[in-house]
Each structure stands twice: as C-alpha cells, then as structure tokens.
Amino acid sequence: MLNDAGALRSLVTYGETPISSNTGGVGMNAQKTGHWPVIVALAALNGVTTPFGGKTAAERLREQLEHWADDRMPNAVAGYRSQYEAHFVATVAIAKLTPVWGQLSAERRDALTLGMKACLVGSAWVHSTTHPFGAGFSSNRCIRGRKAGQTSNTNYVIGGKLMPFVVAGFLDGGPAEADSFLTDFSRSAFRAQLAATGRNVAAANTVSKNWTQEVWSAEPYVVSSGAYPSDLAGPGPTATQLEAALDNWRIQVAPGSGARELSIHQRGEAFVDAVLYNFRHPIRVGLEGEGVDPYGIWDNTRTPPQIRARIADQGAWSALPNQGLLGMAQELDASDAQGPRSAMSYSQLGYTAHMSLSLALVAQGVVLAGYDQVDEMVGRTRRATIDLRYRTQHGYLSYAKGGKYPPHLSGGSNTNNEDWPTAEDYAFAAGYGLGDLVVSAYGMDPNALD
C-alpha cells in the first residue's frame, strides 16, 4: 500500500478555516487522501525500512507528527468533520506504539495527547445518550452548534462512533483514564490546558465559548465571507450542558441491534457495532429502479438525462460478488435532504475513516473473540471491501443531493455525483487495502467469496 506517490504526498494539515466548500467545512488539506498517514504509521509499526521517496516510514511518520504538533491539529468538533479527524486520531494512536513516539519532544507529545483528548470530547459530546438536544440530525449538534446526528449517514457519524474508543486505548491509563477524564471534565480547565501549549489553538477555540450566532459572527472566516455556516442547528452547549453530557458517558448502539448502551470500556462491542452500522445493506447493483429498469434513478438534471445510482458497466452486473448478502456500504443506499443517495465518494470517505480507526483498535489489541456477531463483523468488512473495489473497477454512476451537478470542479462533476472512478484520484488501492488488513488480522482471507 505504501509507495512513492503516497510517501511524497503533502503532509496532512488541519485548520480552523474551512478549506473546502463542503457543508461543515472539511478543515483539512487532504480530503480524499487523509488516510495516508495511517498507512505510514502502520508501516512504521511493522518495521518497514524500505525508503519511499528517500524517507523511511518512520521518518515520514515523525515528520507528520511534528507537523501536527506545531498547531496543525483538528479543531475537534466531530460531526461532519469526524470523518477527517478520524485519520489524525488513528495515526497518533498507532504512532504511540512505535519507537517514533519516543523520538518526539515532550512538548510535542503533550500537545498531541491534548489533541487526542479534544477529539474525545468532541465526539463523546455528539454521541452522548444524554445529549440535551437529542439524537436526530436536525437537532443534535457539535460543540460549535453545527448539525451532527447520532444516526445520520456514515460520513457524519462513523468517526464519532469509534474515536472515543481509540483515544481510550491511546491514553496511558486506558479506558479507566478516559472514563475519569470525561466524568470529571471541566470546560474551563481543559480550555486552559489547550491554550497553554500554544500548539492546540483551534481545539482551544472550540471549547472556549458558548457558540451562539453572535459568537459565530466574530469568527474570521465569517467576517471575511459575510456568511454563517449553512448547517447551524442552534447554539452550541453551555459549559454545564457539555459537562453533564460527558459525565458517566454512554453511546447508543446501532439501530436494529437492540436498545443497548456502551460505556467507554466496551471497546470490542463498539468495534462490532460500527461495522453493523456502516455495512448493513444487502449487496446489489444499485438502487432499485422504476419501470423497465431494475436498477437506478432517472436524472433529468443531465444533458442528456441518464439513469444513475448503479454500476456503469451493465456487463458486470451478473458477476457482482456476494449479491444479496449483507455488506454494502450504508451510503450506497441512503438519503439526504433532496432524496435518495447512492454515492461512491461518500462511501469511500466513510470507509477509509472507518477502516483507519478499526486498524488502530486492532493495533491496540482490542479482543473480539467471544463477542456476539464477530464472524459477521469480519465477513461484512470483507464483503464491503470487495464490493467497493468491484464498483471502482467497473465504474459507478453516483447520485446525491437531487442529482445536482455543478460544473465548478474538474471534469464538470462534483464529488457527490461523479462518474466513479473517473472523477478524481481517491487513492483506491491503499484505501481498500486498509479493509484487507482488518480482515486478515482476524484470520480471514480478504479475497474469499461467500
């Protein structure tokens, strides 16, 4: 998975200002390849010494960690951004298991640890069972007041569902330390810790205030653009609300698996739950069609109109592996505010975030033996990886947001309605290789068909 192209990519940088026009603001410079540092960290963990672009994996990992520790970490709001914050959390968690971690200065290690704790706070708040604004997408919100949701599409929730458990394994005291940190959390004290480093400015800003519209009006990028974020659900939490939601923290398991709650100690169950959430659909060619077409949605926003939301190569339909079995990505059969959604871009981004965090849990030694549905979890991950790879090889005509197709990006596509894989480079092989590693870690052949 690691090659010269990957090793030579620009270092991943997170920022306060939205770097993309996407809803929620991506807040990073590598929207589609943010998982590369995870691959580098895994290579360093496994002692890969082969030079890539003149640097070993360990050298590249140290360079990335030092880059982040110099105030280039996430602002830790979770919600939409959790799919991108996931790669920071996974990379740092894996890096701590390598000799590289000890090569960093104490100041940088402390800053990265605080950055990890900030991501724990942001994701734990969104997914708390005592979130004061509820679980739904229109009411649930991140610390800054932007829409989040506990049962939304994967791009909004998968990172937040797993980050608390990865951070818990990262801390020296494990889940017990994470539990105590959340139970005793003080917004003012934590903000002071973050601010004191001079390296966690964005995360300190997140927990420094009650995020009302008046507060937003003073944010530099709102002042410069004259526009508020389009996805504000309402004011963010007060200190009292935030602290109460983190006290005795619990997360709700996936819909359909029973009304159970998990504590920060139940890391194996959370691992399984995320797979059952993300890969919960039967595998099929595309969305169910209408009339004479078995699959697809008629999109009259195109010139000429065409049928989308299905594999492009009709000759490949009959050979689609594992048809009818559970394992198709959630965002290949989902919905958004404009109607049905079946998009490979959304699926790919959610998948890489999901697999990055899963591999961090594997590296941390999370034990799944004995849990209910472990075989099903590994099987769905394998089938999902095979399925996404097959759709990439044979092309997929994505559909989202009512078929809107603004011509502002290269090739005239936006990343939600692309002619996959011709739209843009999403580092296919490396991304899907993450899933192969998860499956292999549990003794299953990643290429086996059912």
URGIKA-V461600 format. One line per field, one symbol per residue. phi: phi as a letter, one per 30 degrees, with the letter a starting at -180 (. if undefined). burial: b if it has 16 or more other ideal C-beta (glycine too) atoms within 10 Angstrom, else e. Layout:
phi: ???
burial: ???
This chain:
phi: .cbedddcddddbcbddecbddejidiacbecbddeeddddddddcidcddbiibdddddddeddddddcibcddicihedddcdeddddddddeddcdeeddddedddddddddddddddddddecddcedcicdddcdbdedidebjcbddeddcddddceedddedddediedddddeddcdbddddeddddddicbddddddccaddcdddedcdeddddcibdedcdckddddeddddddddhdbbdddejcjdcbccddcddddededddddcccddadadddcidcdbjbdccddbdeacbiadddddcddcedieicdldeedcbbbbdckdbbbddedddddddddeddddddddidccejddideddddddddddddddddddcibcdbahiiebddcceiiccdcbdddcddadcheeddddddedddddcicddcdcd
burial: bbeeebbebebbebbbebbeebbbbbbbbbbbbbbbbbbbbbbbbeeeeeebeeebbbbbbbebbbbbbebbbbbbbbbbbbbbbbbbbbbbbbbbbbebbeebeeebbbbbbbbbbbbbbbbbbbbbeebebebebeebbbbbbbbbbbebbbbbbbbbbbbbbbbbbbbeeebebbbebbeebebeebbebbbebebbbbbbbbbbbbbeeebbeebeeeeeeeeebebbbebbbeeebbbbbbeebebbbbeebeeeebbbebbbbbbbbbbbbbbbbebbbbbebeeeeebbbbbeeeeeeebbbbbbeeeebeebbbeeebbbbbbbbbebeeebbbbbbbbbbbbbbbbbbbbbbbbbebebeeeebbeebbbbbbbbbbbbbbbbebbbbbbbbbbebeeeeeeebbbbbbbbbebeebbeebbbbbbbbbbeebeeebeeee
